[in-house]
Amino acid sequence: MNDLRQTRVNLAGLTLVLLAIGSVMIYSASAVYALENLGEASYYLKRHLLYMLIGFGTAFFMMSFDYSRLRKMAKPLLLFSVVMLVL
């Protein structure tokens, strides 16, 4: 059980490092453009951080969600996904 916990900790740490690197890359790639066109250099960084928070919230919700309940909703979710892909 200790190995599984260590793997989860390593995976979470690696994910956070990749998110941090991605945030720095987004800021460095878009700061000048955002400042010139939008008047705020951190516009895209703030937007990215907001989406990250939404993703973290969704991830924590899904971690506590009983996956067996998804079996009942599998076909409607699949149909919804196909419709969204077509749009």
MDTraj code that builds the backbone (N, CA, C; nanometers):
import mdtraj as md
import numpy as np

residues = "MET ASN ASP LEU ARG GLN THR ARG VAL ASN LEU ALA GLY LEU THR LEU VAL LEU LEU ALA ILE GLY SER VAL MET ILE TYR SER ALA SER ALA VAL TYR ALA LEU GLU ASN LEU GLY GLU ALA SER TYR TYR LEU LYS ARG HIS LEU LEU TYR MET LEU ILE GLY PHE GLY THR ALA PHE PHE MET MET SER PHE ASP TYR SER ARG LEU ARG LYS MET ALA LYS PRO LEU LEU LEU PHE SER VAL VAL MET LEU VAL LEU".split()
xyz = np.array([
    [0.0830, -0.1203, 0.0000],
    [0.0000, 0.0000, 0.0000],
    [0.0863, 0.1250, 0.0000],
    [0.2026, 0.1162, 0.0578],
    [0.2917, 0.2307, 0.0635],
    [0.3396, 0.2690, -0.0762],
    [0.3622, 0.1683, -0.1626],
    [0.4055, 0.1957, -0.2991],
    [0.2982, 0.2697, -0.3770],
    [0.1725, 0.2320, -0.3574],
    [0.0621, 0.2983, -0.4257],
    [0.0513, 0.4437, -0.3813],
    [0.0676, 0.4681, -0.2530],
    [0.0622, 0.6057, -0.2022],
    [0.1765, 0.6874, -0.2596],
    [0.2950, 0.6313, -0.2648],
    [0.4111, 0.7018, -0.3191],
    [0.3907, 0.7324, -0.4669],
    [0.3309, 0.6393, -0.5390],
    [0.3027, 0.6617, -0.6805],
    [0.2044, 0.7758, -0.6987],
    [0.1022, 0.7799, -0.6156],
    [0.0034, 0.8886, -0.6242],
    [0.0667, 1.0235, -0.5913],
    [0.1509, 1.0261, -0.4908],
    [0.2180, 1.1503, -0.4537],
    [0.3090, 1.1961, -0.5669],
    [0.3837, 1.1021, -0.6258],
    [0.4714, 1.1366, -0.7376],
    [0.3917, 1.1874, -0.8571],
    [0.2800, 1.1226, -0.8874],
    [0.1961, 1.1642, -0.9988],
    [0.1364, 1.3026, -0.9749],
    [0.0905, 1.3285, -0.8535],
    [0.0360, 1.4598, -0.8207],
    [0.1439, 1.5675, -0.8289],
    [0.2621, 1.5379, -0.7787],
    [0.3714, 1.6342, -0.7857],
    [0.4121, 1.6634, -0.9286],
    [0.4216, 1.5604, -1.0107],
    [0.4567, 1.5790, -1.1511],
    [0.3505, 1.6605, -1.2240],
    [0.2251, 1.6347, -1.1925],
    [0.1164, 1.7104, -1.2535],
    [0.1257, 1.8580, -1.2168],
    [0.1528, 1.8873, -1.0915],
    [0.1654, 2.0265, -1.0487],
    [0.2846, 2.0950, -1.1152],
    [0.3946, 2.0238, -1.1306],
    [0.5118, 2.0805, -1.1983],
    [0.4781, 2.1112, -1.3434],
    [0.4108, 2.0194, -1.4119],
    [0.3733, 2.0425, -1.5512],
    [0.2747, 2.1589, -1.5645],
    [0.1815, 2.1703, -1.4709],
    [0.0883, 2.2832, -1.4736],
    [0.1612, 2.4153, -1.4516],
    [0.2590, 2.4162, -1.3631],
    [0.3364, 2.5381, -1.3377],
    [0.4179, 2.5768, -1.4616],
    [0.4815, 2.4782, -1.5236],
    [0.5592, 2.5066, -1.6445],
    [0.4677, 2.5580, -1.7554],
    [0.3522, 2.4956, -1.7710],
    [0.2565, 2.5400, -1.8722],
    [0.2065, 2.6807, -1.8464],
    [0.1849, 2.7158, -1.7208],
    [0.1395, 2.8511, -1.6874],
    [0.2462, 2.9543, -1.7199],
    [0.3707, 2.9220, -1.6897],
    [0.4807, 3.0128, -1.7231],
    [0.4915, 3.0284, -1.8745],
    [0.4754, 2.9198, -1.9470],
    [0.4834, 2.9265, -2.0928],
    [0.3703, 3.0099, -2.1507],
    [0.2503, 2.9946, -2.0967],
    [0.1370, 3.0735, -2.1447],
    [0.1612, 3.2219, -2.1186],
    [0.2093, 3.2534, -2.0012],
    [0.2349, 3.3938, -1.9700],
    [0.3449, 3.4510, -2.0585],
    [0.4541, 3.3781, -2.0746],
    [0.5648, 3.4322, -2.1532],
    [0.5287, 3.4432, -2.3003],
    [0.4410, 3.3570, -2.3491],
    [0.4035, 3.3613, -2.4903],
    [0.2968, 3.4659, -2.5193],
    [0.2180, 3.5041, -2.4207],
    [0.1045, 3.5908, -2.4492],
    [0.1089, 3.7265, -2.3807],
    [0.2065, 3.7525, -2.2975],
    [0.2070, 3.8764, -2.2195],
    [0.2151, 4.0000, -2.3084],
    [0.3044, 4.0001, -2.4047],
    [0.3220, 4.1175, -2.4906],
    [0.1972, 4.1399, -2.5758],
    [0.1450, 4.0332, -2.6346],
    [0.0244, 4.0435, -2.7164],
    [-0.0934, 4.0963, -2.6344],
    [-0.1118, 4.0404, -2.5157],
    [-0.2236, 4.0820, -2.4310],
    [-0.2073, 4.2266, -2.3863],
    [-0.0850, 4.2690, -2.3573],
    [-0.0628, 4.4073, -2.3151],
    [-0.0928, 4.5041, -2.4282],
    [-0.0490, 4.4711, -2.5485],
    [-0.0714, 4.5602, -2.6619],
    [-0.2174, 4.5656, -2.7047],
    [-0.2843, 4.4522, -2.7036],
    [-0.4207, 4.4473, -2.7569],
    [-0.5302, 4.4575, -2.6514],
    [-0.5011, 4.4157, -2.5295],
    [-0.6038, 4.4139, -2.4257],
    [-0.5738, 4.5087, -2.3101],
    [-0.4514, 4.5586, -2.3036],
    [-0.4148, 4.6520, -2.1985],
    [-0.3782, 4.5866, -2.0665],
    [-0.3745, 4.4560, -2.0632],
    [-0.3390, 4.3849, -1.9406],
    [-0.2528, 4.2644, -1.9781],
    [-0.1309, 4.2627, -1.9302],
    [-0.0362, 4.1587, -1.9696],
    [-0.0744, 4.0217, -1.9167],
    [-0.1421, 4.0145, -1.8071],
    [-0.1722, 3.8843, -1.7454],
    [-0.3130, 3.8339, -1.7781],
    [-0.3755, 3.8876, -1.8813],
    [-0.5119, 3.8474, -1.9157],
    [-0.5218, 3.6972, -1.9405],
    [-0.4368, 3.6447, -2.0275],
    [-0.4434, 3.5026, -2.0616],
    [-0.3978, 3.4136, -1.9464],
    [-0.3057, 3.4617, -1.8666],
    [-0.2634, 3.3846, -1.7494],
    [-0.3793, 3.3715, -1.6503],
    [-0.4494, 3.4801, -1.6236],
    [-0.5638, 3.4749, -1.5318],
    [-0.6714, 3.3810, -1.5850],
    [-0.6943, 3.3867, -1.7148],
    [-0.7940, 3.2999, -1.7761],
    [-0.7522, 3.1527, -1.7618],
    [-0.6245, 3.1251, -1.7857],
    [-0.5726, 2.9891, -1.7714],
    [-0.5852, 2.9410, -1.6267],
    [-0.5524, 3.0262, -1.5306],
    [-0.5630, 2.9887, -1.3891],
    [-0.7077, 2.9616, -1.3495],
    [-0.8008, 3.0383, -1.4061],
    [-0.9427, 3.0137, -1.3791],
    [-0.9835, 2.8766, -1.4304],
    [-0.9423, 2.8424, -1.5506],
    [-0.9748, 2.7105, -1.6053],
    [-0.9070, 2.5987, -1.5256],
    [-0.7873, 2.6255, -1.4741],
    [-0.7216, 2.5263, -1.3895],
    [-0.8014, 2.5034, -1.2615],
    [-0.8516, 2.6095, -1.2017],
    [-0.9334, 2.5952, -1.0803],
    [-1.0612, 2.5171, -1.1083],
    [-1.1234, 2.5434, -1.2226],
    [-1.2427, 2.4685, -1.2599],
    [-1.2069, 2.3206, -1.2774],
    [-1.0932, 2.2940, -1.3394],
    [-1.0482, 2.1561, -1.3581],
    [-1.0192, 2.0872, -1.2272],
    [-0.9547, 2.1575, -1.1333],
    [-0.9277, 2.0993, -1.0012],
    [-1.0578, 2.0693, -0.9281],
    [-1.1527, 2.1612, -0.9347],
    [-1.2823, 2.1382, -0.8710],
    [-1.3535, 2.0178, -0.9290],
    [-1.3509, 2.0057, -1.0612],
    [-1.4125, 1.8910, -1.1265],
    [-1.3410, 1.7615, -1.0883],
    [-1.2086, 1.7662, -1.0828],
    [-1.1315, 1.6465, -1.0471],
    [-1.1633, 1.6024, -0.9042],
    [-1.1695, 1.6961, -0.8108],
    [-1.2004, 1.6596, -0.6725],
    [-1.3429, 1.6074, -0.6592],
    [-1.4354, 1.6650, -0.7359],
    [-1.5728, 1.6140, -0.7348],
    [-1.5772, 1.4713, -0.7879],
    [-1.5076, 1.4451, -0.8983],
    [-1.5096, 1.3119, -0.9575],
    [-1.4381, 1.2095, -0.8700],
    [-1.3409, 1.2549, -0.7899],
    [-1.2743, 1.1627, -0.6980],
    [-1.3704, 1.1132, -0.5900],
    [-1.4663, 1.1959, -0.5522],
    [-1.5599, 1.1565, -0.4480],
    [-1.6898, 1.0996, -0.5052],
    [-1.7013, 1.0963, -0.6364],
    [-1.8229, 1.0495, -0.7032],
    [-1.8208, 0.8978, -0.7156],
    [-1.9345, 0.8344, -0.6949],
    [-1.9456, 0.6896, -0.7087],
    [-1.9581, 0.6559, -0.8577],
    [-1.8556, 0.5911, -0.9116],
    [-1.8495, 0.5653, -1.0540],
    [-1.9561, 0.4674, -1.1014],
    [-2.0083, 0.3858, -1.0128],
    [-2.1121, 0.2915, -1.0546],
    [-2.2389, 0.3646, -1.0985],
    [-2.2580, 0.4850, -1.0510],
    [-2.3737, 0.5649, -1.0935],
    [-2.3594, 0.6108, -1.2381],
    [-2.2369, 0.6177, -1.2889],
    [-2.2168, 0.6591, -1.4272],
    [-2.2662, 0.5545, -1.5259],
    [-2.2704, 0.4282, -1.4841],
    [-2.3154, 0.3215, -1.5735],
    [-2.4581, 0.3484, -1.6216],
    [-2.5413, 0.4016, -1.5349],
    [-2.6800, 0.4324, -1.5714],
    [-2.6876, 0.5459, -1.6719],
    [-2.5913, 0.6357, -1.6671],
    [-2.5933, 0.7522, -1.7544],
    [-2.5009, 0.7376, -1.8752],
    [-2.4485, 0.6198, -1.8999],
    [-2.3481, 0.6010, -2.0040],
    [-2.4027, 0.6327, -2.1433],
    [-2.5186, 0.5797, -2.1779],
    [-2.5733, 0.6027, -2.3118],
    [-2.6117, 0.7484, -2.3353],
    [-2.6817, 0.8140, -2.2414],
    [-2.7100, 0.9566, -2.2644],
    [-2.5822, 1.0421, -2.2726],
    [-2.4822, 1.0104, -2.1915],
    [-2.3569, 1.0850, -2.1982],
    [-2.2848, 1.0616, -2.3305],
    [-2.2891, 0.9397, -2.3813],
    [-2.2293, 0.9099, -2.5106],
    [-2.3011, 0.9853, -2.6207],
    [-2.4315, 0.9864, -2.6185],
    [-2.5094, 1.0608, -2.7173],
    [-2.4783, 1.2098, -2.7098],
    [-2.4727, 1.2628, -2.5896],
    [-2.4393, 1.4047, -2.5708],
    [-2.3002, 1.4351, -2.6267],
    [-2.2046, 1.3461, -2.6027],
    [-2.0687, 1.3663, -2.6518],
    [-2.0639, 1.3664, -2.8040],
    [-2.1365, 1.2740, -2.8661],
    [-2.1386, 1.2692, -3.0127],
    [-2.2019, 1.3952, -3.0696],
    [-2.3100, 1.4397, -3.0098],
    [-2.3763, 1.5628, -3.0572],
    [-2.2814, 1.6815, -3.0427],
    [-2.2118, 1.6904, -2.9317],
    [-2.1181, 1.8011, -2.9121],
    [-2.0010, 1.7947, -3.0105],
    [-1.9568, 1.6756, -3.0464],
    [-1.8505, 1.6607, -3.1451],
    [-1.8977, 1.7049, -3.2834],
    [-2.0222, 1.6768, -3.3149],
    [-2.0742, 1.7166, -3.4464],
    [-2.0866, 1.8683, -3.4539],
    [-2.1251, 1.9301, -3.3461],
    [-2.1382, 2.0764, -3.3461],
    [-2.0001, 2.1359, -3.3581],
])
top = md.Topology()
chain = top.add_chain()
for i, resn in enumerate(residues, 1):
    res = top.add_residue(resn, chain, resSeq=i)
    for name in ("N", "CA", "C"):
        top.add_atom(name, md.element.get_by_symbol(name[0]), res)
traj = md.Trajectory(xyz[None], top)
